[in-house]
Amino acid sequence: MNSGYLWLKMDAQECKHDDSGDEEPTAQSDRSEIQGTLKILFSKLDDLSTCNDLIAKHGAALQRSLSELEGLKVPLEGGEKLKAVNERATLFRITSNAMINACRDFLDLAETHSRRLQRALQYEREQRTHLEETIEQLAKQHNSLERAWRAAPTHASSKPSAPITSQGSERVNKEDASDEDEDTEYFDAMEDSPAFITVTASDSTQHRRSQSNLSGTSGGQASDWNQDDHMSPSCNDVSGKELLPRRQRRTYIPDKPNYSLNLWSIMKNCIGKELSKIPMPVNFNEPLSMLQRLTEDLEYHELLDKAARCESSLEQMCLVAAFSISYYSTTVHRTAKPFNPLLGETYELDRLEEFGYRSLCEQLSHHPPAAAHHVISQRGWTLWQEITIASKFRGKYLSVTPLGAIHLQFHSSGNYYMWRKITSTVHNIIVGKLWIDQSGDIEIINNKTKETCQLKFSPYSYFSREVPRKVTGVVADSGGQAHYILSGTWDDKMESAKIIQSSRGGSGSEGKQKTVYQTLSPKLLWQKYPLPENAENMYYFSALALTLNEPEDGVALTDSRLRPDQRLMEEGRWDEANSEKQRLEEKQRAARRRREAEATDAMDKGRDYEGYQPLWFHQRRNSVTGETNFVYKGGYWESKERQEWSMCPDIF
């Protein structure tokens, strides 16, 4: 009898846990589950009824036996005990009958309420489905509107401008944006608003016009710095792309297989966790490692080649700022996750013959993930960085924040720049099309001259009238006086306008007085390269990204190109890639356990334990900032020349 009751209780609890743990059943599965639960309860109730019948039968037999015993000649004390036992047997039978009746009432009540709950659950499922369809439809409409807006050649204003000369007659609609004096170009100050209003300064050789801060959307084409008559001649030399590559690099990879997989079914149990600790199949990856993505920062390295030739440090700052924005352009369609590098994994990019630079990355730590990067160019600059990735999944979106500074030094001038990266956010994790946004502020400082550049990446807003993915900036000297205005978008282009006069204007929306900048016409600093043909089927890789995982002879044994799961994924063999990924991760965990055991053993014996040390980078104190960072210690390229890789760990 007790065992039957326990079965009923355990089954009810099990059904309760199963129901609370299942977050996405269909209405049909809910109905089947409830019906199945009721069947189990009926079955258990039948078992209890059978037990009750047996109790009643054996109880009656027991009472008869006790009655017969009472009729025998037994001592008085024994008769009283038999009577007491008979009474207890009667009470036991009454109690068991009461329990059976209570169980029957419970089952009737559960059946009644299950119908109500089933109707309520069906209604909630229908409401959720309707809401998801509405959100998805809104997302589609939003994407359609955004594409239509971005494809529109002009954005006319409701206020007409003054008549223009015949030289600009074809741009009438483009030049109706301003109600300011058409002889000057004005920018609202950075601290008041990221949106600038500009009007071209009067000049005998310039067409008078008014425009918004983004010249590409407001009329007229910005001229390139290479034809800029107010820039240093040294900045107008041919760029670093004047040489054709000596080696023909690949221009395509196998198309991405069309495997369907529900992201939410995997991510729903990972809310609040560190992204690098979430076990993910390769279906959500792209066939590049984080080290290779870090190397993609060099997509527009020619900006630094050009900056190295600038005599003016302020003009150089404009190009450095454009470079700090340019590497975000490769992320606009890249919502897939790169492979987490294994501890000790490296990646080299040797473009010495083609473009004059060599790049090396090494994974320094696995939790938290940290990597060091060093680039040296024969064209007059060195760049290095140590980046730790902090990432969080918040249910609706995923945020990735690189921690650490980027250092850039020009050899001839000694100008030493530093800045930090902004936060990247992937939206629509649950429903809708994934899209990525960049937001935050970047401050670039020249540690030699104390000149600065303040950049603002405006977060995307559906209700904002601003240009999507907008970036604005001000370049100032050591005294805080502004010299250049930067404007553009991080996914397309950046322009620079030289300030020739500044004055205090009217109050802004928050009551602050605005500084108005009069500038020359904007000059094109940087423009994104078009994506290769068929890029949508090749993970939206740029021309550089397509070459990053191309097999190369002579690289270190720890190079990302040799990582088997990544190679299998690139070849479209995803099932094999998933198996190989699990093997590599388990191998890495085993290596970590060995190091932990060695550390424990050393501690027990009173010996020092050094722990894991990177091969090609070591920690040094920065004399300018006072911070301790991992910097390149040398030896890699010499080892490559000798093909001496015996010091490399076995990680693959």
Disulfide bonds with the S-S distance in Angstrom:
Cys235-Cys310 1.73
